Amino acid sequence: MKGYIAQKGDRFYAVIYEGINPITGRERRRWHPAGTDEAAARRLATDLAGRRGRNSHERASLTVAVYLTQRWLPSKQMELRASTWDGYRRAINLHIVPRIGKIPLRHLRPDHFERLYADLLDAGRADGRGGLHNKTVVEIHMILRRALDDAVRRGLILANPAKVAHAPKRRPLSSGTSRVWNAQQLGEFLSSAADHRCHAALWVTANTGMRRGEILGLRWGDVDFDTAQLSVTRSLVSVGYELHETRGKTRTARRSINLDARTIDMLDHWRQHRRDEDPEFDPGDLDGHVFCRPDGTPTHPQLLSDAFKRLVHRSGLPRIRFHDLRHTHATLLLKAGVPIKVVSERLGHSTPGFTMATYQHVLPGMQAEAAQTFADLLEASADLPASTR
């Protein structure tokens, strides 16, 4: 329908038809003030109607691929952390666009998503070696939900079909078995790695439970030798193999961690090693990275992981990932009876409940010990009736 003009008093308005209200079923028209000149009002009505027609055609032909890659992703680049945005980009380009990218945005239905998720679970890996992990498919589902929520807000579609689609359910955060070392194995590993340049970084990781990016993002100004504390305020991450600094995953990720005397000594010795290693090293430069390369440039996260993998292989110990040093730190503390809230604070988890869910495999043994401890307290009570002893 073309636009037309209407007159109220001595003023004209360009009236543009905007379709049917999906809730009331009534026609929608927008009135645009056009002044007192009838000819100018007619030109405005024609121009607005033509523009709306072009926009309607564009919306009708807009595909999933064009919307996600050319509209939605660019709009999110300033809003999201660099690593999160890159994860969205890879998921969209690798898994979404090749399968449903050619479908017009307005033609999307819940069954499109359900077939997509089934295909990804069955044969979604880019290398052709089977399906994606359940958790990865859930993350793809969440990306689509967020992107199409934005499409609804922009008026590109009336409703979000991804909200209706059945998606895979998340599996438990942890399984019955955990890839961690016991205290003896951890001690053996740290001793065997003592001759390696990464030893200090591995020591601090094992003794604090810090994430890989947090360790590599640590600067000398974050270490307080007087109070034996370090501040976790940033993380060094790799996005497309390029290094980026972020402010941490959550508000609680930015935290202070108390250090033991041996770890403080380890950091002091490492600082002395940096003086000997790099003539340009300035102990007073608080912005310098603690665990950097010999020339003072930041260490790429993959280099640290690769060094750890080689050292584990050399040690002959059960294989674990670098991130499992964090799990080992938490597990050993929990088994030693350290309150879960304290462990949660050291790890920078959002809540103690998340820590409990992640390390629930540790708790059954702890609960058995707690039951026996309580029984011993009762048995030692002088007021307990003799028949119950």
N, C-alpha and C positions, 0 to 999 in steps of 0.2 A: 504494500500500500504506500502510495506517495504521501508526502507531507502536504498539508494544506494550511491556509491562514484563517484566523478567527479574529474578530474585532470586539473589543470591550471599551466602550466609550470612544475616545479619540485615539486609542492605541491598538496596534496590531500584534498578533502573536503567531509564530510558526509552530504548528502542532504536528508532532511526529508520532506515528503509530509504533509501539514497541512490543507488540505481541500480546499473548494471553498470560495473565497471572496464573501460575501453576497451582496456587492455593485456592483463590476465589473463583477462577474460571472467567474472570472479567477481562475485557480488553484494556490494555495499558497505553496511555498517550502522555507524552511530555510536552508541556507548553514552554516555548522559548520567547522571551520578550523581543520584539522587533521594531519598536519605535512607532512613529506616526506616519511613516511612508509606506503605503500599501505595496508599491512595486518592490521596495527593499525587503519587505516581509516575504513576498513571494520568492524572491531570489534566495533568501535565507532558508525558507522551507524546502526548496528544491535541493539546495546544497546539503542540508542536514539529512534529508531523506536519502540522497545519493551516497553520502558517507556511511549512513547506517546500513544501506544495502551492501556496500563493499565490506563493511565489518562483519555483517551476518554471513556473507559468503566465505570470508576468511575463517570465521569460527567453525563453519560447517565443514571446511576442508582441512582444518588443522589436525595433523596426525599426532599420535603419541610421541613419536621420535622427535618431531619438530618442537612440540611443546616442552618435552623434558630437557632436550639438549640446547635449544636456542632461547627458551624463555625462562623455564623454572630454574635450571642449574645456574645460569649467570646471575639471576636475582638472589641466589642463596650464597654466593661466593663471599660477600662481605659479612654475612651473618654467621656462618658456620666456621668452626675451627678448620684449619687447612687440611688436617688429616681426615676429618669427618667429611668435608666436601669432596676430597679425592676418593674416599670410599664410596660416596654416592655416585660420583662420576664413573668409577670402574664398574659398579653394579649395573648402572643404567646402560653403559656401552657394551658390556660383556653379556648380560643376561636378559635385559628387558627389551632393548631396541631390536636385537636380531629376531625376537619371537613375536612381539606384539607392536613393534614400532610403526608398521604401515597402517594400523587401524586408525580411522578418524577418531579423535578424542570423544566426539559426541556419540559414537557407536559402541563405546565400551560397555560391556555387560559383566556381571559377576562371574559368569562361566569362563570368560576370557582369562580371568585371574586364576581361577581354580585349575584350568588346564595348564597355565603357565607354571604354577607351583608344582603340579604333578610332574611336569616335564623336567623342571629343575632338580627335583628330588631324584628322578630316575636317571637323567643324563645331562646334568647342568654344568659339569666341569668343562672349563675351556680347553683342557688337554684331551678331552674325550675319554677319560678314564672313570666314568661313572657319574653319580649324582652328587649334588651339593649337600653339605651338612644341613640338618634340620634348622639349626640356629641361623645359618646364612639365608635360607629361604624366608624365615620369619623377618629378618632385617630388610630383605627386598620388599616384602609385603608392607612393612612400615614406611619405607621410602615412597612407595606408590600411594599409600594412604595420605601422607603429608603433601605430596605433590598435587594430588587430586583435590584435597581440601582447599589448596590455594587456587586451583582452577575453578572451584565452586565460588570462592570469594570474588574472583575476577569476572564472574558471569560467563565463563566459557562453557560450563556444563551446569545442569540444574541440581544434580545430586552426585555423590561420590559412590560409584559402584564397588570400589575396593572395600568399603565398610560392610557391605553385605556378603562379600565373598568369604568362603571358608578357607582359612589359612592354617598351615601346620601349627601345632602347639609347641611352645618352648619345652625343651627337655629340662630335667633338673639341672641346677647350676653345677652340681658336682656328682660324680659317680661314687660307687662304693670303694673304689681304689684310687689313690692319689699318687701322682708321680713326685714324691718328695724323698729326701734323704733323712736318715736319723742323724743324731748329733755326731756320732763317731764317723759316719761317712762324710759329713760336711767338713769335719776337722781334717780328715785325710785328704779331701780334695784341696782345701785351702793350703795345706802343707805342701802338697805335690805341685801347686801352682806358684809357690813362693818365688821361683826364678823367672816368672813371666812379668812383662811390663804391665799387664792388666791386673796383677795380683791385688793392688790396693783398691781398685774399682770393684773387684769381685768380693773382697773382704767387706767393704762398706755396704755393698748390696746385701750380702748374707746377714750382716749384723743390724740392718735397718729395715729390710723388706721393701726397699724402694724399687719403683719400676725402672726399667731400662732407660727410658727417656728422662726420668727424674735424675738418675745418676749422671747422665751425660750432660744434662742442663745445669748441673750444680756449678756455682761460681764460688771463688774464694770468699767473697763477701757474705755468702750464705753460711759459712762455717764460723762458729764462735768457739774458739779454743778455750777461752776463760770459763765459760759456763758449760762446756761440753755439750753443745747443741748445734744442730744444723737446721736451716730453714728450707723447706721445699716450696718454691714459689713459681717454678717454671718446668717445662719439659721440652726436650729436644727430640723432634720426630722427623721421620723421613717421608716426604710426599713426592712420589715419582723420583725417588733417590735424591731429591734436593732436601736440604736441611731447613726446618722451620722451628721457631720457638713458640710454644703455646703457654697459656696460663694454667694448664692442668685440666684434668677431666672434669672435676667438680669443685665446688667451693671448699669442701673438706680435703681435697687433694693438696691444697696449700696449707701446710702444717709445719710444726716444729717437732723434731725427733731428738730425744736425749741419747747421748752416746756414752759408751763405757770407756774406761781409761785406755784399754788396748786399741780401740778404734781411733781415739784421739791421737795416740802415739803413731799409729799407722798413717794417719793423715799428715802428721808432722814430718815423718820420714819421707813420705811421698813429696811433700813440699821441698824438702832438702834435695831429693832426687831431681826434681824439676830445675832447681838452681844449677845442679851439676850438668844436667842434660842440655839445657838451653841457655846460652849466654845472655839472651835477651829477656829471660824470665824476670819479672819484677814482683817480688813478694808483696809489695804494697798495692799492686793492681788488683783491686777487689772485683773487677769485672771479668778477670780471666777465668776460663773454664778450668775446673779442678782436674778432671780426667780427660785431658786433651791429647792431641798427637804431639810428637816431639817438637814440632815447630810452633806449637801453641794454638793451632787451628782445632775446631771442634772435632770430636771423634764421631764418625758415622755409626749409627746404631747397629747396622749390619756387621760392621767390623768387630764390635764387641761380642755379638752373638756368635760369629764365626770362631773367634778366639776361644770363647767358652766351650763351644762344641769340640774343638780340637783338644782342649785340656781335659775334658771329661773322657774323651776316647783314650787319651794317654794314661789317665788315672786308673782305668779298668773298672770304675764304679758304674752302677746302673745308670743308663742314659736318662737325663732329664733336660728340659729346655732351660734357657736362661731365666725365663719368667718363673720357673719352678723354684728358684732360689727364694723368691718372695713367698711362695707357698710353704717352703721349708721353714722359713723364719716364723711364719704364723703358726704352723703346726707344732713346732717345738715349744713355742711360748704357751699355746693352749694346753698342750700335754703337761707342761710344767705347772699348770694351775694359774697362770696369769689371767686376770679378769678379761672377759671378751671385749668389754668397752675399751680397755687399755690397748689391746691388740688392734681393735678397729681404728683407734686414733693413730697408732703408729703406721698403719697401712694407708690411712687416708680414705677409708671407706665412707660412703654416704651415711650409713647407719650401722649400729651394732647388729641389727637384724640381718643385714646383707652379709656381714662377716659370719654370723651363725649359719646362714643358709649355705654359704660357700664352703665352710669347713665343718659341716654337719657330720661328716664321716669320722671326725676326731672325737665328737661328743659322746657316743655310746660308751667308750672306755672310761671317759671322765665321769660319766654318770654312775657307772658301777663303783668307781672309787669314792664318789660322793656318798653313795648309799652305804658303803662299808664304813666310811668315816662317821656318818651320822649314827650308825648302829653302835660303833665303838664309844661314841659320846654317851649314848643312852646306857650302855652296859656299865660305863664307869660311874653312872649316877647312883648316889647312895640312897635316893628316894625310890628307886625302881623296885617294884614287888619282886620277891625272891622267885616266884613261879615263872617269871619272864626271863630270868637270867640264864 
